[in-house]
Amino acid sequence: MTRKDLADAMRVSSGRVSQILSGDENLTIRSLAAVAHALQANVEISFHGIPPRHQGSPSDTDSPTYDPVSPFVPSAS
């Protein structure tokens, strides 16, 4: 499938498809679903628990504590 074919299937411009495929875009789930639909594919998103770290491991002293409420902003330890 060419970029033009994908653009036609998504009903967007070829330029928009280029933006999506460049890897520099911060895509929404809706955008991913539109690409998947055009490719006749499904999107599956899954969440997995973070394995516990061992106390005293070197990574514990070098990195902040994981905060499950705000995973993108680590809490101070």
C-alpha positions in Angstrom: 0.0 0.0 0.0 1.4 3.4 -0.9 1.1 6.5 1.1 -1.5 7.8 -1.3 -3.5 4.6 -1.0 -3.4 5.0 2.8 -4.3 8.6 2.6 -7.3 7.8 0.4 -8.5 5.0 2.7 -8.2 7.4 5.7 -9.7 10.3 3.8 -6.7 12.6 4.7 -4.0 14.2 2.6 -0.8 12.4 1.7 1.0 15.0 3.7 -0.9 14.0 6.8 0.0 10.4 6.2 3.7 11.4 5.9 3.4 13.2 9.3 2.0 10.1 10.9 4.6 7.8 9.4 7.5 10.1 10.2 7.5 9.0 13.8 7.7 12.6 15.0 3.9 12.8 15.5 2.3 12.4 19.0 -0.6 10.4 17.8 -3.9 10.0 19.5 -5.7 6.7 20.0 -8.2 8.0 17.4 -5.5 8.6 14.9 -4.1 5.1 15.5 -7.5 3.6 15.1 -8.0 5.5 11.8 -4.7 4.0 10.5 -5.7 0.6 11.7 -9.1 0.8 10.1 -7.6 1.9 6.8 -5.2 -1.1 6.9 -8.1 -3.4 7.9 -6.4 -4.1 11.2 -7.2 -3.9 14.9 -5.5 -1.8 17.6 -4.9 -3.5 20.9 -3.6 -1.6 23.9 -2.7 -3.5 27.1 -1.4 -2.4 30.4 0.9 -4.6 32.5 2.0 -4.2 36.1 5.5 -3.0 36.8 7.6 -5.8 38.5 8.7 -4.9 42.0 12.4 -3.8 42.4 14.6 -5.4 45.0 15.5 -3.2 47.9 19.0 -1.8 47.8 19.6 -2.4 44.1 21.8 0.2 42.4 18.8 1.4 40.3 16.9 2.3 43.5 19.4 4.9 44.5 19.8 6.4 41.0 16.1 6.8 40.1 13.1 8.4 41.7 10.3 6.3 43.2 7.6 5.4 40.8 4.3 7.1 41.6 1.3 5.2 40.1 -1.0 8.2 40.4 1.2 10.4 38.2 3.4 8.0 36.2 4.9 10.8 34.0 6.1 12.9 36.9 8.1 10.8 39.4 7.7 11.6 43.0 10.7 12.6 45.1 12.1 9.8 47.2 
